[in-house]
């Protein structure tokens, strides 16, 4: 079973994503801010990380850079999931090391498909 770390400060978004991924057969861990996301990622070494961009304490871009620069987590795929949907936001997210960028509101099938593609790629 694959382990996913979701870092999302919105409780409704967190629960929706958690339910979606658990029903797809994944083990889900939750962080509610950027600092907690970094700490948890280093502790549990998930198979994939989904980051909101706008979060307290450390934004998703910063978390992505930290994870991609740490030897323990540098090969863990990171998906940025944000309501920031301009081309610049997507470009900047990929420049930070993200493996994918999914805009909110997202199609549940698109998110699961992106996760499976990154995990099987």
JOQUIGI-V719640 format. One record per run of one state. SS is the DSSP state (~ for helix, > for strand, _ for the rest). FROM is the first residue (numbers start at 0). LEN is the number of residues. Records with the same first field share a line. If there is no record, write none. Layout:
# JOQUIGI-V719640
SS->FROM-LEN, FROM-LEN
This chain:
# JOQUIGI-V719640
_->0-2, 7-3, 23-3, 31-2, 44-3, 52-7, 69-7, 82-4, 95-4, 103-4, 120-1
>->2-5, 26-5, 47-5, 76-6, 99-4
~->10-13, 33-11, 59-10, 86-9, 107-13
